[in-house]
Amino acid sequence: MSKKNSTFVTEFLFEGFSSFDWQHRLVFFIVFLTLYLLTLSGNVIIVTIIRLDRHLHTPMYFFLSMLSISETFYTLAIIPRMLSGLLYPYQAIDIQGCAGQLFFYLTFGINNCFLLTAMGYDRYVAICNPLRYSVIMGKKVCIHLACGSLGIGLGMAIVQVTSVFGLPFCDGFVIAHFFCDVRPLLKLACVDTTINEIINFVVSVCVLVLPMGLVFISYVVIISTILKIASAEGRKKAFATCASHLTVVIIHYGCASIIYLKPKSQSSLGQDRLISVTYTVITPLLNPVVYSLRNKEVKEALRKAVGLRPLSS
């Protein structure tokens, strides 16, 4: 139902972490800033190492570098303003700035989902069809997959932003979150948002359930193929090439699914805010950490780059 005698909103305030006292906010600021700087430096190192080391000029590392670049822009859209809000609560953002933040957050967030799917397909071809790997995963195919991921992200973001900011916002202007996200914004609309909720759910299914399903099917086939390998050493090596990707996939899709796929009746904005910290601050750090600590080739390239003797020599 529409609210009468309402003033249309032209800017919002972020509630963020204002319920915590300043000592706790200062601790959060130091922790989140440290994690953010580690994420940025880790992603820059990964992109640089992959660019400089010719041994890493393969489809898997091409997608990893694309994921690192995407994660950098993804965190850039959210974390600087969140850090500022920890020091100065209830910061204002105009409606255009809010729409811009939501657009870039969705674009790169959805791009990440489909890049992880492309990486899953790459592992499937490498293990299940190794003799044709170089033919199937050619340079042109990799570029098309990366561009397709970004294109889907852009398209879905335009749908969501148009849907949300086509609504009138009246009276309520405090966003119960630390950034502009779909559900907190829909709660501020002064008209019925059922259609928008349906659009949000359909988009969430398309960018979470579909990629998750494809990755799951890929890994079912991959694991069944690995188990057929005769030597224990061969099985171990095959599992090792998938472990890093699978770790990132489970945490990335898991956190996002809890937020965007649970029913509206079970949605708690306070709970969502805590989970959002995981996938906006912690999950992006997993990409450089997991791939650098668990991946032998990246570790070897990193040691060579800093002038240390490779472990394998």
N, C-alpha and C positions, 0 to 999 in steps of 0.2 A: 504494500500500500504506500502511496506517495505521502510525504509529510507536507502539511500546509504551512504557509507563512515561514518558509525556510530561506536562508541566505545561501546562495551557491558558493562553494568553496573554491578559492583560487590557489591556495597553498596548504600544505600539510605539515604537521609536526611529527617527528619520530619519537615514540615512547621509549624505544630501545631498552636500555638497562637502567632506566631512571629509578626503578624501585629499589635498587641497591644503593648503599651509602657510598660516599666518595672514595673511601679507602678500598672497598671491593672493586669499584670501577677502575681505580688506578692499577690494581693488580691485574684486572682483565685487560686493561690497555697495554701493559707491559708484556703480558703473555701473548695476546693477539698480535701485537706489533712484531714480536720476535718470530712468531709462526709465519706472519706475512712476509717478513724479510727473508726468512729461510725458504719460503715457497718461491719468491721472486728469484733469489740467487740460484736456487736449485734448478728452476726451469731455464734460466739463462745459461747455466753450465751445461745442461743436457742438450739444448739447441746448439750451443757452440761446439761441444764435443762431437755431436753427430755431423755437424757441418765440416769440421776439420779432419775427422778420421775417415779415410776412404773405406775402411772395413765395415763401417756402420752405414754405408750408403745402400741400405736394403729396404724393402717395403716396410718391415716391422719398425725400423727406426725412423723412417719417413713419417709414419703415423704417430710415433711417439713424439717426434719434434712438433708435429701439427697439434697434438694434444697439449704439449707444454705451452705453445704459443696461445692456444685457446684458453687454457687455464689462467694464463697471465692476464688476459683481457677480462676474463670472468671475475677474477678477484679484484681487478682494478675498478670494476663497476660497483662493487659492494664495500670492500673493506676500508678504503680511506675515509669514507663518510662515516662508517661504523666506528672507527677509531676516534674520529672527531666528536662523535656523539657520546662516547664514553667520558670524554673530558668536559664537554658542554652539552648536557642533556636537553631534550626537546628542541632540537635544531629544526629550522624551517626548510622546506624544499617546495619550490613552486610546482604547479601541476605539470608544466612542460618538462621540468627536470626530473620529476617522478616518472613520467612516461618514458623519458630517455633512459633512466636507470633500469626500469623494468624491461625495456626493449633489449638492451645490451646484456642484461642478466639472462634473459630467456634465450637470446640468440646463441651465446657462447655456452650456456648450460646444455641446451639441446644439441648443439654441435658436438659437445663432449660425449653425449650419450651415443651418437651415431659414429663418432670416431672410435669409441670403444668397441662398437659392433664391427666396424671395418677391421680393427685389430684382431677381433675374434675370427673373422673370415680368413684373414691372413694366416693365423695359426692353423686353422682347419686345412687350408690348401697346403701349407708347409708340411704338415704331418700326414695328412690323408692322401695327398697327391704330389709327393715330393718331386717326381720326375718331370712334371709339367709346371712346377712352381714358378720358374722364371718366365714362362710363357703366359700363364694365367695372371700373375701379379706383375705385369709390365708397368713401366713408368706411367704410361697414359692411363691405365686402369686405376693406379694409385691416386693420380691427380683427380680423376673423375669421382672416385669415392670420397676424397677429401672435400672437393667442391660441392658434391651432392650433400654431404653432411652439413656444410655451412649453409647451403641453399635451403635445406629443410629447417634449420635453425632460424634463418631469416623469415621464412614463410610462416612458421608457427608463431614466432614472436609478433609479427604484424597482425595475425589473427587475434592473439591474446590482448595485445595493447589496444587494438581497435575496439575489441569487445568491452574491455574494462573502462577505457576512457571515453567511450560513447555514453556512459552512464552519468547522471547528475549526482554530485556529492553535496549534501546539504547538512548544515549544523555540525555534524561530526567531522573533525579534521585531524584528530590524533591517531596516527597509524600505530597499532599495537604490535610493532615490529621494529627492527633496526634498519630495514630497507623496504623499498616499494615492491611488494609481492602481491600476487593475484588475490588470494583469499582475504588478507587483511584489508585490501582496498575494497573488495566486494562488500565487506561488512559495513563500510562507511557510506555505501550508496543509499539514496533515499527512495529507491523504487524496487520492485520485485526483481531479484537477480537469478531466478530459476534457470532461465535460458543461458545466462553467463556461467552459472555453475555447471550446466551440462556441457557447454563449450570447453570449459576448463578441464572437466573430467575426460572428454573425448581426446583433447590434445594430450593430456597426461597419459592416457592409455597408448596413444600413437607413439609417444616419445619414450615411454618407459616399458610398457608390457611388450610391445612389438620388438624393440631391440633386445630386451631381456630374453624373450622367447627364442630369437635367432641365436643369441650367444649360448643359451642353454642347449639348444639342439646341436650347435657346433661342438660343444664340449662333450655331449653324450657320444657323438661319433668319434671325436678325438680320443676320448678315454678308451672306447672300445678298440680303436686302432692301436693305441699304445699298449694295451694289454696283450695284443697279439704279437708284439715284438719279442723275439726269442731271448735276447740277452738282457740281464738285469741292468747292466750299464746303459744300454740303449733306452730302456724304459725310463731310467732315472734322468737321462739327458733330455728326453722328450717331455717329461713332466716339468723339468726345470724351465724349459722355454715357455711354458704356459702359466707357471705359478704366479709370476709378477702380474700378468694381465688379469688373471682370475681373482687375485686379491683385490686389485683396484676395482674391478667390476662389481664384486659382491658388496663392497662398502659403498661405492657410488650409487648403484641402483637401489641398494637397501635403504639408505637414508632418504633418498628422493621419493621412493615408493611410500614410505611411512607418512610423509607429508602430503603428497598429492593424490594418493589413491585411496586413503581411508575415507569413510563416509563423513559427510558434513556434520552429522549428529555426534560423531565421536571426535570432532576437531576442537582442540584446545589451543588457542593462540599462544599461550604461555609455553605449552609443551612444544608446539611447532617452532617457537623461537629458539629453544634449546637445541632441538634437532638441526635447525638451520645453521647454528654455529658450527656443527659438525661438517656439513657439506659445503659451507662457504669459507671456512677457515682451516679445518683439519684435513678434509678429503683432498683439496688441491695440493697439500703438502705431501700426500701419499704418493702421488705420481713420481716426483723426483726421488723421494726417499726409497720407495719400493724398487723402482727400476735401477737405482744406483747401487743399493745394498745387495739386492738379490740377483742382479744381472752381471755375469762374469765379463761379458764383452765391454759393457759400459765401464766397469771398474778398471779393466785393462787399459781402455782408451784414456780414462781419467788419470791413471798413474803415468802413462806416457806423456800426457799433456803437461803434467807438473814436473816432469823430468825424473820420475822414479822408475826403477827397473820393473818390467812386467812380471807378475806373479808366476806366469806360465813358463818363463825362461829360466 
